[in-house]
Amino acid sequence: MPYTISGRLVTSHLNGTLPQSYQLPNLVKIQLTQQVIVLFALTSCLCKVMERMIDTRLVWYLEKLKLITPVQSGFRKQRSTTDQLVHLETFVREAFVNKQHAVAIFFDLEKAYVTT
């Protein structure tokens, strides 16, 4: 099995190792104009497949053990910002109908991860 692509990926995953050729990107330089040069880092397709395998298995495991809250929508399949807006709207409408208060706290994280 280790001589097939899937065999190598499974073996790498089980051993916790990844071949050096999969880890290093190929750098491609494209000169658009005399002053503008664009540099691309192309990673191995097999490395991307391995990354997808690990991500899929990790998410499955976390969801199976209920370690991810069901209301989390970010970075999850079949969920979006719209889901959260519908939850918020339902919460506010139910409070209004029941003549209760609805409290919400919003954080603006726009510049939380700015690196420049």
N, C-alpha and C positions, 0 to 999 in steps of 0.2 A: 503493500500500500504506500510506502513512503516515496515511491517513484512517480506517482501521479501528482497532479497539482493539488487536488483535494487532500491526498495523503500527506503531502509535505506541510500543508496548512494545519491539518489536524495534529500532526506530530509536533510542529512548532508551537501550537497552542498548548498541547499537553506538557511539553517540556519547558514552556515559559521562555523559549528562545525564538529569535527571528533571524534568518540569515542576513548577513551584513549588506548584501546587495539589495535587500528589500528595504532596509532602513535609510539608506542614503539617497537623497533626491538627485536627479539629473538637472543641472542648472542650464537653462537655455536663455541666451541673451538675444534680444531682437532690437535692432536700432531703427526706430520709427523716423526720426529726423536726425540731423547732425547733433542736436542738443538733447534729444529725448531717447533714452535707452531703457527698455523694459526688461526686467529679469524675472523669469518664471522658474519655479521649482517644481519639477515633475516627479512625483513619487511613483513607485512601482504599482502597477495595477494589482498585483498579487498582495501587496501591502494594503491596498484599499479594500480588497476582498476580506483579508484577515481582520482589518479594523471593523468592517461591517459584521463579520461573524461574532466577534467579541461583543460588540455593541448589542446585537440582537440577543445573544445569550444572557448578557448582564441585565438588560431591561426585562427579559422574560423572568429571570430569577428574582429580581427585585419586586416585580408585580405579583409573582406567585406567592412570595412571603409577605405580601402587603407592606413592603417597606417604603413604597411610594404612595402617598395619599391619593385617593381617587379623584380629588378635586384639582390636582396638579395638571395643567395642560401644556406647559412649556416643554418643548423637545420630546413630545410624545405623539405617536401616530394616532390619527383619527380625532385629534383634539386641537382646538385653536383658541385664539383670543375671543372669538365670538361666543364660545362656550362659557367663558368667564363673565362676559357681559350679560348673557342670558341669566346666569346664576345671580348676578348682582341685581338685575332688574326684577327677578322673581322675589328676591329678599326684600327689596324696597316695596314692591307691590303688596306682599303679604303683610308687612309692617303697617302699611297705609290702611289696608282693609281691616286689620285687627286693631286699628287706632293705637299703634305702638310706635316707638322710636326705632329708627334704623341708623346704626352708626357704622361708618366705614372710614378706613384710614388708607390714604394713597401715598405711595413713595415715588418720587420722580428720580429714577436712576439713570437719566440720560447721560450724565458725565461721570458715572461711577467707574467706568473702565477705560477712560481716555488715556492713551499712552503717549501722546505727542505733546 
